[in-house]
Amino acid sequence: MGKSRKIENGTKAPSIDRSPLAAQMIARVSAPRRICALLVLLAGAIAPAGAAASAVDVTSAHFSGVSANAALLQVDGCTTYFTSLTVWDGRWTRAGAGTSRLGMLFADLQTDDPCGSGWHQRLVTAPLAPDALSVRGDLGAATLRGTFPFSDRYDGPPTGSLDVDLSWAATGPFVRERSRSHAWSRLFGTFRLSALDYGSREAGVSGSLFDGTRDWAAGAMTIGTAGIFSTRLGTVALDR
């Protein structure tokens, strides 16, 4: 197993909260075709002597996408309103299987009123329209617009809709992280190679999140660090 990690421009990666959703997206292979070519050359070393070339199966897959997140807090008298939001949009391509689009919005809206109605939660888990999320190439800005259904529990039916019109504006430098890893088993005749490329920028958030009665973003404070991300992952596998 071999690994390498590099952060360009000598900039330390900011402590941006990466939700499980964003973590699934992190990374990129910059040259999957070259990796495939390398594996083909290695096939002779992995395959047993005299084995036919057709006995070696080479597969590749590539994910490329963008994402953004934010956590917002409002305090109104005795009541606290908290919003956690993550959105991503990308495409997954697998050799021989075509390309599929992956775009989702996840939002958790919580109300805590110890003086009256107590604690309530609303959840958004909804697919994105193709043009709902727009991210600039340098991660300098992003927008999310659309209307999404919400429910009052994880497995409940929709109980309303959330009108979203949010903008992210970068406040920090572009930071890139790259890594590569490989695993080679001569015993089992397998070789795996993956490469990751992850870009991020800290950002400020503004706009509106309107549920029909309240705007959850108006005058809200940002909790932690909001961010805009460019994430890519590429893998190539060789099997005997």
Backbone as a ProteinNet text record, in pm:
[ID]
protein_1_A
[PRIMARY]
MGKSRKIENGTKAPSIDRSPLAAQMIARVSAPRRICALLVLLAGAIAPAGAAASAVDVTSAHFSGVSANAALLQVDGCTTYFTSLTVWDGRWTRAGAGTSRLGMLFADLQTDDPCGSGWHQRLVTAPLAPDALSVRGDLGAATLRGTFPFSDRYDGPPTGSLDVDLSWAATGPFVRERSRSHAWSRLFGTFRLSALDYGSREAGVSGSLFDGTRDWAAGAMTIGTAGIFSTRLGTVALDR
[TERTIARY]
85.4	0	88.4	61.7	136.2	42.6	76.6	-11	72	14.6	78.3	-29.2	2.6	-93.7	-24.7	-87.3	-26.9	-130.4	-92.6	-175.8	-101.1	-161.4	-93.2	-87.3	6.3	25.7	64.7	99.5	141.6	31.2	-93	-203.8	-261.4	-277.7	-336.6	-485	-536.2	-678	-759.4	-865.2	-948.6	-1029.7	-1068.5	-1145.4	-1291.7	-1321.7	-1458.1	-1528.1	-1647.2	-1724.1	-1761.2	-1722.5	-1757	-1862.4	-1984.5	-2091.2	-2064	-2131.9	-2115.2	-2143.7	-2235.5	-2267.5	-2149.6	-2092.1	-1979.4	-1863.5	-1845.9	-1733.9	-1743.1	-1865.6	-1880.4	-1832.9	-1832.9	-1799.4	-1653.3	-1581.9	-1448.4	-1360.5	-1300.6	-1189.8	-1202.6	-1084.8	-1082	-958.9	-976.9	-861.7	-835.5	-715.9	-687.5	-666.5	-618.8	-592.4	-628	-756.9	-795.2	-749.8	-740.5	-696.9	-552.3	-468.5	-329.8	-320	-407.2	-407.4	-448.1	-550.2	-592.2	-475.8	-402.9	-289.6	-184.2	-160.8	-63.5	-106.7	-234.4	-282.5	-269.6	-293.8	-279	-134.7	-39.1	101.7	135.6	67.5	94.7	27.1	-64.7	-140.8	-49.5	57.4	148.2	216.5	241.6	308.1	212.6	81.9	-14.6	-67.3	-96.5	-155.3	-52.9	-96.2	-2.7	57.2	174.4	243.5	154.7	151.1	74.9	-72	-117.8	-260	-293	-411.3	-454.1	-485.9	-463	-489.3	-635.5	-723.5	-866.2	-905.5	-813.7	-843.2	-830.4	-775.6	-758.2	-867.2	-942.5	-1054	-1014.7	-1017.5	-985	-1111.7	-1145.9	-1263.5	-1222.8	-1298.9	-1269.5	-1399.4	-1392.3	-1508.2	-1458.7	-1543.6	-1503.7	-1622.8	-1603.4	-1706.6	-1654.2	-1737.8	-1701.8	-1823	-1804.7	-1918.5	-1878.6	-1979.9	-1962.6	-2062.6	-2033	-2121.5	-2103	-2195	-2187.2	-2260.3	-2220.7	-2290.1	-2297.9	-2383.8	-2399.8	-2476.2	-2448.1	-2524.2	-2560	-2689.2	-2738.8	-2814.4	-2807.8	-2874.2	-2945.3	-3070.6	-3149	-3196.9	-3201.4	-3256.2	-3362.2	-3484.8	-3597.6	-3665.9	-3627.7	-3681.8	-3637.4	-3734.1	-3704.4	-3678	-3697.7	-3693.2	-3564.9	-3507.2	-3388.2	-3425.4	-3378.8	-3401.6	-3266.1	-3248.6	-3121.4	-3143.3	-3057.7	-3065	-2928.4	-2926	-2805.7	-2839.7	-2758.1	-2790.4	-2667.7	-2684.4	-2579.4	-2641.5	-2578.7	-2629.3	-2513.1	-2539.9	-2436.1	-2497.9	-2415.2	-2458.1	-2336.6	-2350.2	-2236.2	-2277.5	-2177.1	-2200.7	-2103.2	-2158.7	-2080.5	-2075.8	-1954.6	-1935.9	-1861.2	-1918.3	-1853	-1835.9	-1715.4	-1685.5	-1782.6	-1846	-1938.4	-2078.6	-2099.8	-2231.9	-2290.5	-2217.1	-2269.1	-2253.1	-2324.2	-2313.8	-2449	-2448.1	-2569.9	-2546.9	-2651.9	-2642.9	-2683.4	-2608.4	-2636.5	-2649.7	-2770	-2791.3	-2895.5	-2859.2	-2950.4	-2933.4	-3042.2	-3039.4	-3082.2	-3001.9	-3037.8	-3039.3	-3148.9	-3159.2	-3231.3	-3181.8	-3239.4	-3274.2	-3403.1	-3450.1	-3511.8	-3454.1	-3497.9	-3541.8	-3651.7	-3703	-3702.2	-3644.2	-3641.1	-3699.6	-3818	-3887.6	-3916.1	-3819.8	-3839.9	-3948	-3987.5	-4089.4	-4231.2	-4243.2	-4377.1	-4393.1	-4375	-4410.1	-4306.8	-4190.7	-4089.1	-4005.9	-3964.6	-3872.3	-3945.7	-3915.5	-3974.2	-3865.8	-3886.8	-3788.8	-3859.2	-3795.6	-3840	-3720.5	-3745.3	-3636.9	-3663.5	-3557.4	-3564	-3466	-3515.1	-3432.3	-3491	-3432.1	-3496.3	-3393.5	-3427.1	-3338.5	-3336.1	-3225.9	-3208.9	-3251.2	-3310.6	-3328.8	-3191.2	-3170.6	-3038	-2975.8	-3056.7	-3002	-3020.5	-3054.4	-3081.3	-2954.7	-2844.2	-2717.4	-2621.4	-2568.2	-2469.8	-2345	-2229.2	-2102.5	-2001	-1937.2	-1834.9	-1711.8	-1642.2	-1530.2	-1420.7	-1395.1	-1289.6	-1342.8	-1466.7	-1535	-1552.9	-1550.9	-1565.3	-1707.4	-1804.5	-1944.6	-2030.1	-2145.9	-2241.8	-2381.7	-2481.2	-2620.9	-2702.6	-2806.4	-2901.2	-3041.3	-3120.3	-3256.6	-3352.3	-3468.3	-3569.9	-3666.7	-3771.4	-3870.3	-3866.6	-3851.8	-3829.8	-3927.3	-3983.7	-4076.4	-4002.8	-4068.9	-4012.2	-4115.5	-4065.7	-4152.9	-4116.2	-4202.1	-4179.6	-4106.7	-4076.8	-3995.8	-3931	-3833	-3753.8	-3838.2	-3935.1	-4013	-4153.2	-4175.4	-4308.6	-4335	-4462.8	-4499.7	-4470.2	-4464	-4441.2	-4551.8	-4509.9	-4605.1	-4598.7	-4511.5	-4497.9	-4385	-4350.6	-4240.9	-4152.7	-4026	-3925.9	-3877.7	-3898.3	-3848.2	-3706	-3610.7	-3468.9	-3412.5	-3347.6	-3274.9	-3150.9	-3044.9	-2922.6	-2805.3	-2714.1	-2591.2	-2472.4	-2366.3	-2238.8	-2137.3	-2059.4	-1951.2	-1822.6	-1719.8	-1595.2	-1532.8	-1484.4	-1413.7	-1269.6	-1232.2	-1097.3	-1035.5	-906.5	-836.3	-879.4	-852.4	-877.8	-771.5	-816.6	-726	-749.8	-643.1	-655.2	-580.2	-643.2	-581.4	-586	-472.4	-465.3	-404.6	-453.5	-394.9	-413.7	-324.9	-334.2	-302.9	-365.3	-338.9	-349.5	-280	-289.4	-277.8	-334.7	-325.9	-304.4	-203.5	-164.8	-155.4	-229.3	-223	-185.1	-61.6	-20.1	-89.1	-117.7	-182.3	-320	-398.7	-534.3	-542.8	-431.9	-429.8	-512.4	-505.7	-583.8	-494	-534.7	-465.2	-570	-561.9	-654.1	-574	-618.1	-553.3	-661.2	-647.9	-744.7	-671	-733.9	-675.8	-785.8	-753.2	-848.9	-801.7	-895.8	-864.6	-980.3	-950.2	-1054.7	-1021.2	-1110.5	-1090.7	-1195	-1157.5	-1251.9	-1221.1	-1326.3	-1311.3	-1412.2	-1366	-1458.7	-1543.8	-1667.3	-1759.4	-1859.1	-1914.6	-2026.1	-2155.6	-2266.4	-2395.5	-2498.9	-2582.5	-2692.4	-2809	-2927.4	-3044.1	-3162.5	-3246.3	-3368.3	-3399.6	-3463.3	-3515.3	-3655.8	-3755.9	-3890.7	-3982	-4041.7	-4127.1	-4275.8	-4308.9	-4447.8	-4486.9	-4413.1	-4439.8	-4314.4	-4197.9	-4075	-3960.3	-3874	-3750.4	-3638.2	-3589.9	-3490.1	-3349.8	-3330.2	-3197	-3186.6	-3298.7	-3296.7	-3229.6	-3120.6	-3049.6	-2982.2	-2968.9	-2911.2	-2759.8	-2708.2	-2564.1	-2515.7	-2393.9	-2335	-2263.7	-2295	-2231.6	-2120.8	-2000.8	-1888.4	-1847.3	-1811.2	-1763	-1844	-1904.6	-1971.7	-1865.7	-1897.2	-1797.1	-1855.1	-1770.2	-1799.7	-1691.3	-1732.1	-1639.2	-1643.1	-1528.1	-1517.3	-1453.3	-1523.7	-1476.9	-1479.8	-1372.7	-1363.4	-1293.6	-1334.6	-1278.9	-1266.4	-1153.9	-1136	-1073.9	-1122.8	-1068.7	-1052.9	-950.9	-928.9	-895.6	-954	-930	-892.2	-799.8	-757.4	-775.9	-853.3	-878.7	-844.6	-788	-753.7	-877.5
-119.4	0	123.6	219.7	343.6	461.1	567.6	685.3	812.6	917.3	1047.6	1151.5	1264.4	1371.3	1504.6	1594	1723.1	1833.2	1943.1	2062.2	2172.1	2222.5	2319.4	2456.4	2537.1	2676.4	2688	2575.2	2581	2622.8	2613.2	2657.7	2541.1	2557.3	2452.6	2444.8	2323.7	2307.2	2362.5	2442.5	2497.1	2386.9	2409.1	2309.7	2320.6	2291.2	2296.4	2166.2	2177.8	2060.4	1983.1	1856.9	1772.4	1672.9	1688.8	1596.7	1464.1	1355.6	1226.2	1235.1	1323.5	1338.5	1393.4	1503.7	1561.7	1463.7	1389.2	1296.5	1190.8	1147.5	1048.3	1102.7	1236.5	1296.6	1332.7	1339.4	1395.8	1324.5	1400.8	1356.5	1347.7	1314.3	1309.9	1238.4	1172.1	1119.4	1212.1	1268.5	1368.4	1305.8	1180.3	1118.3	970.8	935.6	795.1	712.8	773	696.1	649.5	738.4	699	588.7	593.9	490.2	356.8	360.5	237.4	179	266.1	219.8	154	213.3	157.3	18	2.2	-128	-234.2	-194.8	-288.9	-337.1	-246.1	-284.5	-376.6	-355.3	-437.7	-574.4	-590	-713.8	-835.7	-821	-932.5	-975.1	-877.2	-909.9	-977.1	-946	-1000.8	-1135.5	-1145	-1268.5	-1381.1	-1505.2	-1618.7	-1637.9	-1702.8	-1724.7	-1800.5	-1754	-1820.2	-1785.4	-1702.5	-1666.5	-1577.1	-1592.4	-1510.6	-1370.2	-1273.4	-1134.4	-1113.1	-1190.7	-1173.6	-1215	-1287.1	-1332.6	-1219.8	-1106.3	-993	-889.8	-855.9	-763.5	-628.6	-523.1	-388.7	-304.6	-246.7	-160.6	-26.5	77.3	210.2	283.5	376.5	457.3	595.2	694.4	832.5	913.1	985.1	1075.2	1217.9	1311.9	1453.5	1534.3	1620.7	1697.5	1819.3	1897.9	2017.1	2011.3	2083.3	2082.8	2210.3	2232.5	2347.9	2312.1	2376.5	2350.2	2477.1	2473.4	2586.6	2541.3	2605.4	2586.6	2725.9	2750.9	2883.8	2881.2	2993	3002.4	3136	3129.8	3248.7	3236.8	3348.9	3353	3461.7	3422.6	3515.8	3499.9	3587.2	3576.1	3447.4	3363.9	3237.8	3124.4	3149.7	3043.8	3049.5	2933	2918.9	2839.8	2889.3	2823.3	2784.4	2656	2605.5	2534.3	2564.5	2502	2445.4	2319.7	2257.3	2211.7	2252.8	2228.1	2182.6	2077.7	2029.9	1998.4	2046.4	2020.8	1976.8	1882.1	1843.4	1803.6	1813.3	1774.9	1721.7	1604.9	1548	1435.3	1373.7	1265.2	1151.4	1030.4	909.2	833.2	807.4	736.3	606.1	498.5	367.3	310.1	265.8	213.6	101.9	117.1	15.8	27.8	117.1	129.9	269.3	359.5	493.5	586.1	698.8	803.8	826.7	840.9	872.6	999.5	1078	1204	1181.9	1245	1238.1	1380.2	1423.3	1557.2	1553.8	1602.4	1596.1	1717.4	1750.9	1851.2	1783.3	1801.6	1756.5	1878.1	1898	2009.9	1964.8	2011.6	1980.5	2113.2	2138.6	2263	2232.1	2287.3	2257.7	2384.8	2374.1	2483	2438.5	2519.5	2487.8	2605.3	2582.6	2686.8	2634.7	2647.1	2595	2669.7	2785.9	2864.3	2831	2751.1	2726.4	2595.1	2593.6	2476.9	2365.5	2385.8	2281.4	2268.4	2144.2	2118	2055.6	2105.9	2051.5	2042	1953.2	1931.4	1915.4	1971.8	1952.4	1905.6	1811.9	1751.4	1760.8	1795.4	1798.5	1695.3	1601.7	1506.3	1499.9	1573.4	1589.9	1593.6	1536.2	1544.4	1685.9	1718	1849.9	1849.9	1960.1	1984.1	2012	1983.4	1998.5	2137.3	2243.3	2378.1	2440.6	2360.9	2417	2470.4	2397.9	2437.1	2485	2605.1	2661.5	2698.1	2650.3	2676.2	2728.2	2838.8	2895.2	2806	2806.8	2716.3	2729.5	2851	2871	2860.1	2814.8	2802.8	2937.9	3045.2	3178.5	3213.1	3142	3171.9	3051.2	3042.3	2935.8	2986.3	2930	2962.8	2834	2834.4	2722.9	2781.3	2741.5	2792.7	2678.4	2680.9	2579.7	2567.6	2489.2	2460.3	2311.6	2276.8	2138.3	2098.7	1978.3	1933.3	1900.5	1923.6	1882	1798.6	1720.9	1638.9	1662.3	1614.9	1636	1519.9	1415.9	1306	1234.9	1149.5	1088.8	1007.3	934.1	846.6	900.4	1027.2	1083.1	1140.4	1160.8	1220.5	1370.4	1434.2	1579.4	1654.3	1754.1	1836.6	1983	2016.1	2153.8	2162.8	2285.2	2305	2420.4	2411.3	2511.8	2579	2709.9	2787.5	2832.4	2788	2813.2	2908.8	3012.7	3106.1	3151.5	3072.5	3097.2	3126.7	3210.6	3243	3226.8	3165.1	3154.4	3243.4	3319.5	3401.5	3365.6	3325.9	3280.5	3390.1	3350.9	3443.1	3399.8	3283.2	3232.2	3186.7	3150.6	3107	2967.9	2937.8	2803.6	2709.2	2598.7	2498.4	2366.1	2302.5	2173.9	2066	1952.1	1833.9	1720.5	1652.4	1541.3	1419.9	1302.9	1180	1067.3	969.2	850.3	729.9	619.1	496.2	376.9	269.3	148.1	25.5	-83.6	-211.7	-320.4	-402.9	-505.4	-639.3	-737.7	-872.8	-969.4	-1017.6	-1115.5	-1248.8	-1278.7	-1404.7	-1415.6	-1308.8	-1309.6	-1249.3	-1196.3	-1141.9	-1015.1	-924.6	-801	-679.3	-570.5	-442.8	-332.8	-243.7	-131.6	-2.1	95.3	226	333.4	427.1	536.7	667.4	774.8	908.3	1006.4	1094.7	1189.2	1331.8	1420.1	1561.8	1641.4	1715.4	1783.2	1931.6	2017.7	2160.9	2220.4	2323.1	2384.6	2532.3	2607	2746.6	2777.9	2843.6	2892.7	3002.3	3015.7	3109.5	3165.7	3282.3	3339.5	3304.2	3300.4	3259.4	3367.9	3392.6	3488.7	3440.8	3500.4	3463.8	3431.3	3338.3	3306.2	3157.5	3111.6	2976.5	2991.8	2998.8	3034.4	2911.2	2882.5	2764.1	2797	2918.4	2961.1	3055	3048.8	3139	3208.5	3146.1	3203.4	3189.3	3290.9	3285.1	3244.4	3122.6	3067.4	3123.1	3198.6	3253.5	3402	3472.3	3617.2	3652.8	3728.8	3772.7	3661.8	3543.5	3429.5	3440.7	3385.9	3374.3	3242.5	3243.9	3121.9	3048.7	2921.7	2838.8	2757.6	2763.4	2693.3	2763.3	2686.2	2741.3	2687.2	2776.2	2735.5	2718.6	2641.7	2618.8	2580.7	2593.2	2550.5	2449.9	2340.9	2230.8	2180.3	2134.7	2065.1	1930.7	1823.2	1692.4	1591.8	1512.1	1413.3	1287.6	1176	1047	960.3	896.1	802.4	672.4	562	432.2	343.9	261.6	163.6	31.7	-77.9	-209.2	-309	-393.8	-501.9	-631.7	-724.5	-854.6	-966.7	-1069.7	-1185.8	-1266.7
0	0	0	-86.1	-88.1	-94.3	-22.2	-20.1	-26.5	-82	-80.6	-64.1	-1.2	21.6	3.3	-66.6	-95.5	-83.6	-17.9	-12.5	-85.7	-195.8	-279.3	-214	-261.5	-218.3	-71.1	-7.4	130.7	225.1	184.4	266.1	342.8	473.7	554.3	528.8	515.6	488.2	603	575.6	681.2	745.8	872.8	944.8	906.8	779.7	730.5	764.9	819.2	855.3	730.5	725.1	612.1	657.5	614.6	649.7	582	626.3	558.5	410	371.5	229.7	153.5	210.4	140.4	138.3	249.3	256.1	148	112.6	6.2	-127.2	-139.5	-268.6	-281.2	-171	-172.2	-274.4	-367.1	-448.1	-598	-663.8	-811	-864.5	-979.1	-1053	-1169.6	-1174.2	-1277.3	-1413.7	-1418.4	-1548.7	-1545.9	-1542.5	-1534.1	-1652.5	-1770.7	-1887	-1870.5	-1815	-1794.3	-1690.2	-1589.1	-1487.1	-1547.8	-1635.2	-1704.5	-1783.6	-1853	-1933.2	-1844.6	-1726.7	-1634.3	-1589.8	-1561	-1516.3	-1625.1	-1748.5	-1858.6	-1867.2	-1846.9	-1849.4	-1733.3	-1618	-1501.8	-1510.1	-1603.3	-1611.6	-1624.8	-1702.5	-1721.3	-1594.1	-1506.4	-1380.5	-1283.8	-1294.4	-1199.8	-1246.9	-1377	-1429.7	-1426.5	-1407	-1407.7	-1546.5	-1550	-1677.1	-1773.8	-1899.2	-2001.8	-2003.7	-1907.9	-1903.3	-2020.6	-2075.3	-2188.1	-2140.7	-2230.7	-2194.2	-2158.7	-2221.4	-2195.8	-2055.5	-1983.7	-1848.5	-1747.1	-1788.3	-1698	-1724.5	-1619.2	-1630.5	-1570.9	-1652.1	-1606.8	-1606.8	-1490.9	-1479.5	-1420.1	-1454.8	-1402	-1370.6	-1275.3	-1238.2	-1198	-1217.5	-1190.3	-1140.8	-1031	-981.1	-983.8	-1027.5	-1030	-985.9	-885.8	-837.6	-757.2	-722.1	-640	-525.1	-417.2	-302.4	-221.1	-128.4	-38.4	90	200	325.2	409.7	510.8	602.1	724.4	837.2	960.4	1011.9	1033.3	1067.5	1199.8	1272.9	1403.1	1416.7	1459.7	1493.1	1636.8	1708	1843.7	1847.1	1883.8	1888.7	2023.9	2119.1	2253.9	2319.8	2355	2422.2	2323.8	2194.8	2094.1	2011	1989.5	1905.3	1780.5	1666.3	1536.9	1479.2	1450.9	1399.5	1266.6	1168.7	1037	998.1	957.4	901.6	760.4	663	522.9	446.4	366.7	277.1	141.9	35.2	-99.2	-187.4	-275.9	-370.2	-502.7	-606.5	-740.9	-815.6	-875.1	-945.1	-1037	-1098.4	-1193	-1168.6	-1174.3	-1152.7	-1284	-1331.7	-1458.5	-1433.5	-1482.5	-1470.7	-1610.6	-1640.2	-1773.5	-1810	-1924.7	-1972.4	-1917.4	-1818.4	-1756.2	-1773.4	-1836.8	-1860.2	-1740.9	-1746.3	-1644.6	-1578.5	-1448.1	-1374.4	-1292.4	-1275.4	-1201.4	-1056.6	-964.9	-822.4	-768.8	-735	-682.2	-572.2	-451	-337.1	-246.1	-178.2	-70.9	57.7	162.4	296.2	388.6	459.5	552.2	678.6	791.1	922	989.2	1010.9	1070.3	1206.2	1313.1	1448.8	1520.9	1593.8	1676.4	1822.2	1910.2	2052.7	2130.9	2189.2	2265.5	2406.5	2499.9	2635.9	2713.2	2663.3	2733.3	2688.5	2582.8	2530.7	2460.6	2327.4	2245.6	2247.2	2308.5	2316.9	2190.3	2161.4	2050.2	1932.7	1812	1689.6	1582.2	1487.6	1380.7	1246.8	1143.4	1006.2	924.1	833.4	757.2	608.1	534.2	388.7	334.4	255.8	181.9	42.6	-49.3	-179.9	-292.3	-408.4	-525.1	-581.2	-649.6	-709.8	-855.2	-897.1	-1039.8	-1100	-1229.5	-1289.9	-1271.9	-1266.8	-1257.5	-1120	-1018	-885.2	-817.5	-830.3	-768.5	-876.1	-858.1	-950.5	-871.7	-917	-848.7	-948.5	-916	-1004.7	-1007.1	-1119.6	-1138.1	-1034.9	-985.1	-885.7	-743.3	-728.5	-599.7	-531	-610.5	-553.8	-515.7	-571.4	-543	-577.8	-512.9	-540.4	-508.1	-576.2	-548.2	-546.4	-464	-457.5	-459	-557.3	-568.8	-600.7	-536	-562.2	-446.7	-467.8	-364.6	-334.6	-205	-165.9	-55.2	-61.4	42.8	172.7	285.4	414	490	585.3	669.8	815.9	906.1	1048.6	1114.7	1038.1	1089	970.1	999.7	893.1	795.8	847.3	760.8	735.4	764.4	750.3	612.3	579.7	450.8	451.9	336.5	331.9	406.8	484.3	558.7	518	424.3	377.2	277.4	238.1	142.5	187.5	150.9	185.3	57.7	48.5	-65	-34.8	-115.1	-90.5	-194.6	-147.6	-234.2	-157.5	-166.1	-90.2	-182.2	-132.5	-205.4	-112.1	-163.1	-92.1	-162.8	-85.7	-140.6	-66.2	-140.2	-78.1	7	124.1	213.2	237.1	188.9	209.3	78.8	82.2	-39.7	-82.4	-208.2	-260.7	-205.6	-149.1	-92.4	-162.7	-207.5	-277.2	-200.3	-187.1	-126.3	-228	-242.9	-336.3	-266.7	-304.8	-251.4	-351.8	-344.2	-427.3	-340.5	-372.3	-298	-392.2	-355.7	-436.9	-347.4	-393.9	-324.5	-428.5	-405.8	-502.3	-429.9	-479.8	-424.9	-535.9	-532.6	-633.7	-609.9	-482.4	-448	-512.5	-501.2	-554.9	-695.4	-744.4	-878.5	-894.2	-795.4	-801.2	-780.9	-842	-824.7	-821.7	-721.9	-707.9	-699.9	-777.5	-775	-769.7	-676.2	-665.9	-649	-695.2	-683.1	-643.7	-551.2	-497.3	-521.9	-552	-570.5	-510.7	-404.5	-327.4	-313.4	-360.7	-347.2	-254.1	-179.1	-86.1	-64.9	-32.2	7.5	116.8	222.3	323.2	260.6	310	246.1	346.3	311.8	384.8	312.7	385.7	329.9	354.2	253.5	266.9	182.4	205	126.6	214	167.4	240.7	238.4	346.2	361	419.3	333.9	377.3	377.7	493.4	506.6	499.3	458.6	451.4	562.6	674.5	786.8	837.8	818.9	873.3	774.4	771.8	694.8	789.3	774.9	866.2	843.5	736.7	707.6	739.4	750.9	771.3	903.9	895.1	1015	1092.6	1034.4	1106.6	1119.2	1228.3	1247.3	1185.6	1131.9	1079.4	1191.8	1208.5	1309.9	1244.4	1301.9	1240.8	1112.2	1012.5	886.3	770.3	693.8	570.2	461.4	358.2	255.9	121.3	18.5	-118	-155.6	-222.1	-244.5	-388.6	-435.8	-563	-532.5	-561.6	-518.1	-631.8	-642.4	-749.6	-698.6	-752.7	-715.4	-839.7	-853.6	-964.1	-914.3	-962.7	-924	-1047.4	-1044	-1149.3	-1080.9	-1129.6	-1070.7	-1177.8	-1144.6	-1234.9	-1161.2	-1220.8	-1158.3	-1255.9	-1200.4	-1281	-1309.7
[MASK]
++++++++++++++++++++++++++++++++++++++++++++++++++++++++++++++++++++++++++++++++++++++++++++++++++++++++++++++++++++++++++++++++++++++++++++++++++++++++++++++++++++++++++++++++++++++++++++++++++++++++++++++++++++++++++++++++++++++++++++++++

